[in-house]
Amino acid sequence: MKARRPPKIATWLLVNLSCHPDDEAILGDLTEAFEKRQSSLWYWRQVFIAILNSFVRETWGHKYNSALALVVGWLSLGSIWFLLETISGQPFAWSRHACTFFWCIAGAGSGSVVGLLTRDGKSPMICLYAVSVSLFLTLVHRAPQSSAMIYWIDTIALTTSILLAAVPLGSAISSVPNSDD
């Protein structure tokens, strides 16, 4: 009988976003339990718990790096956004809709700056910064009624582009460890 394989995307997320020192052991335990008839939903839940646990432990355990990531992230986001607005010839205004591509550039740039300045445990610091941006845009800076759909598209594009800075270069879904190895 052929062994069942856990969901590749969930495994990829665990490998690339978790920063636990025992990631390989956790991955092995999860794969073994999954092969013993656990459901895909159970596996996804365990992956999210492991990533969240790692995220909280790293950000709380490294308060200076966490604060640095937030300050540097927000400052670089504002600077990149201001530069893009200046280059485009548009007056700077946080509330005005601009090209979603601008948000992607600003997000990837600011996420990369956070990653460069926080070498140890860069993934949780970039994730912390992305969460702060998402929370700010969701809870504090409300979507305008006239263009709410565009606002949410921009919010998702910005957050996603920040998170892409946490993914190691050259990483792909095919690079997920195989349980047969």
N, C-alpha and C positions, 0 to 999 in steps of 0.2 A: 504494500500500500504506500502511495506517495505521501510524503509529509506535507501538511498544509503550511503555506508561507504567510507570515503576517503582512498586513498592508504596507506596501513599499513607501508610500508617501509619509505615513506615520513614522516608519522606521527612519526615513531620511530626516524628518523633523527632529527626532530624538538625537540622531547622530550630529546634526548641524547646529541645533539650538540649545542643547543641554550642555552644561559645563561641569557636571559632576565628575569627580575623580574616578569613580567606578562605572563610567558609562558603558564600557564593554560588558561588565558583569551584569548590569541592569538589562542591557539589550539581550544578553544570553538568557537570563531568567525569564524575561517577557516572551521571548521566542519559544522557549521550552514550554512555558505555561500555555501559550497560544496553540502549540502543536497538540496539547492534551485536551483539545476540544473547547477552548475558550472562544468567545465570539469576537468578530472584528470590532464591534462596539466596545467590548471590554478592553481590547488592545489599545484602541484610540484613547480611551479614558485613562489607562495607565500611562501612556505616553504623555498626555497633557499634564497629569499629576507629576510625573518625573521632571518635565520641563519647568513647570511652575515651582516645584520644590527647589530645583537647582537655581532658578531665577531669584527667588526670594532669599535663599541662603547667600548667594553671591552679592546681591545688591545690598542686603542688610549687613553682611559681614565686611563689606568694603565701602563704608559710608563716604569716605573721602573721594574715592573713584566715582561713586554714584552721584555725588554732588557735582563733581567736575564734569561728568558726562551730561548732566542736565544743563549746567551753565554753558558749557562749550556748545552743546547741541543747539540750544535756543539762540545763542549769540551768532553762531554760524548760519543757522536758518534765516535769521533776520538779515544778516549781512548779504547772504547769497540772494535772498529775495529782493532786497533793496538794489543790489547790483543788476539783477535781471530786469527789474522795473525801470531802472535808469537807462539801461541799454535799449530797452524797447521804446523809450520816449514817453511812457505813460506816467502820470503822477502816482506817487506811492500811496496806496490805501489798502489796508488789510481787508476791508470789507468788499472791495471791488473784485469781481471775478476776472481772473487772468487765465491765460492758457494753462490747461492741465499739465502740459509738457513742462511749464515753468515749475510747477509744484513737484514734478518728478525729479527735475534737475536739482532743485533746492533740497528735497528730501534725501536723495542719494548723496549729494555733496555734504550735507550736514551730518548724515549718518556715517559717512566715511571719515569725516573730521573726528567725530566721537571715537570711532574705531582706531584711528591713528594715535590719539592721545591717551587712550586707555588700553594699552597693549595686553595687560593681564586681565583675562576675563572680559574681552571686548564684546562678545555676543550678549551677555546679560546687560551690559551698560547701554548698548545700542537699543536693545529691547526696552529697557527702562525709559530711555529718551523717546522712543516711538510710542510707548504707552502714555507718557506725559503729554505728547502732542495730541494723541487721540482723545484723551480725557479733556484736554483744554478745548479742542474743537467740538467735542460732543456736549460737554457740560457748561462751559463758560461762554464760548463764542458761538452763539446760536446761528443756525442757518437762516438766511433771509427768506421771507415768504415767497418772494418773486422768483427766486432761483434755487429752491431747496434741493432739487435733484442734482444740479450741477455742483452744489456745495458738498453733497455727500460723495459724489464721484471724485471731487478734488481731495476730500478728506481721506478716502480709501487710497487714492493714488499717492498722496503724500506719505501716509503711514506705511504702505507697502514698499515704496522706494527707500524709506529709512531702514526698514527691516532687511532689505536686500543687502545692505552694507554688512549685516551680521553673518551672511552666508559666505563661507570661504570660497575664494576663486577656484575655478576648476571643479567645483562640486556639482554633481548631477545625480539624478535619481538612480542611474545605473551604478553609482559608486556605493550603494547601500550594501553592507556586508551580507553575504549569502549564508544561510543556515547550513548549507551543505559543505561549506569550506571547513 
